[in-house]
Amino acid sequence: MFSLDLHIHSKYSYDCLVSPKGILRTAKRRGLNAVAITDHNTMIGGIKASNLVKREKLKVMVIVGAEISTDVGDVIGLFISEEISSKNFLEVVDEIHDQDGLVLLPHPFRSHRFNDLREIINQVDLLEICNSRSPIGLEQFNLLSSLNKTLVGGSDAHFTQEIGLCKTVINAVDLDADEAREILLCPSNVIAYCSYDSSFFCILSQLVGFMKPRLF
């Protein structure tokens, strides 16, 4: 089985202090085969981690991504190669797809500003059904499960302690990035695993977000 954490932040997010090297070391220690580094509105963290893997020949796949703030809430682009410039949801989706990337809707029931969830979901490739900072109820679970989309897990980690708390497992071994991307589009080959965190790290990252601009 091939395990991935598809939603991790690094110090290149405004509310995180973890280095790309710290993410990779923790991922390896916890048995993850791949991590997606999805910093707020930038792919720099993913690029730094990808270069580090190549330089030090680490056996952890890095999926370069970014969590973009849009007019309807956060959207994650995975497997991207260029920064996303738009803040309009539909334009962001187009930019990601133009790079052959995948569009992931993170924590669908948190901080998204739209009336018709189904209509927005039709535009994305993956739904984050498991997020260690955002547990969902049975009714929400049933709604997402009925939409014929690949359901994935991501920790939304801002601290190393959170990495891997929620993850995605692919029924395959020894994948490269292109293979992982294609299999993620096949719901029957993907399982999301949940292990929910306490509110402590959410509060702590809010504090980091408040203090970081003032300290640096």
C-alpha positions, -999 to +999 in steps of 0.1 A: +000+000+000+011+035-008+003+062+018+002+099+013-006+130+034-021+154+009-024+185+030+007+198+049+020+233+055+056+245+059+072+277+072+063+293+039+027+296+051+020+326+073+009+304+103+035+277+103+072+274+113+080+239+102+109+235+077+105+213+045+133+192+059+114+187+091+083+176+072+103+151+051+121+136+082+088+132+100+070+117+070+097+091+066+097+083+103+059+078+102+060+055+071+045+079+046+055+073+010+045+108-002+036+142+011+018+172-006+032+205+007+003+229+002+013+263+016-011+292+017-011+309-017+024+297-027+042+266-039+076+276-026+075+250+003+068+222-021+096+233-045+121+235-016+111+201-004+113+186-039+148+200-044+158+186-010+146+151-019+166+152-051+197+165-035+198+141-005+181+112-024+154+108+002+128+081-004+097+103+001+078+116-029+069+153-027+038+166-045+041+203-051+009+221-042-006+253-029-037+261-009-053+291-026-077+316-010-105+321-035-138+340-035-156+308-023-130+296+001-098+275+000-089+253-029-058+232-032-038+225-064-017+194-064+010+184-089+014+220-100+045+236-116+036+273-116+022+296-090-016+302-092-023+339-098-061+341-097-083+344-066-115+335-085-126+300-079-133+290-115-102+306-128-081+289-101-096+255-112-087+263-148-051+273-139-046+241-120-060+219-147-040+238-174-009+225-155-023+189-155-027+194-118-055+180-096-080+202-077-087+192-041-114+208-020-101+209+015-123+208+046-154+213+025-176+224+054-152+249+069-146+284+057-162+280+023-186+307+012-211+292-012-247+283-012-247+252-034-220+228-023-228+203-050-223+228-078-188+238-066-179+202-060-186+194-096-156+215-106-131+196-084-113+163-087-108+153-051-127+159-018-110+160+016-133+138+037-107+135+065-089+165+079-073+163+113-085+198+122-120+195+109-141+165+119-173+160+100-206+145+110-225+116+096-248+137+074-218+155+059-200+122+054-230+107+036-233+138+013-196+136+002-198+099-002-228+102-026-210+126-051-189+101-071-156+119-063-124+105-049-124+110-011-090+117+004-074+124+037-050+152+047-037+162+080-037+200+074-006+198+095+010+230+107+033+212+132+052+180+128+031+163+155+001+165+131+017+150+100+000+117+090-029+121+115-051+119+084-038+102+053-047+087+019-038+052+010-036+039-025-039+003-034-006+001-051+031+001-044+062+020-056+044+047-076+059+077-094+042+110-094+024+105-127+011+071-116-001+085-082-019+113-100-038+090-123-047+065-095-060+094-073-087+099-100-100+064-094-121+064-063-122+026-060-084+025-055-082+051-028-090+050+010-090+079+034-079+073+071-088+096+099-072+103+133-086+136+146-065+161+165-075+183+195-081+220+191-047+227+207-027+229+174-054+250+157-051+276+185-013+274+184-011+280+146-035+310+150-010+323+175+019+317+151+000+335+124-005+365+147+031+366+160+051+356+130+048+388+109+058+408+140+088+386+148+102+383+113 
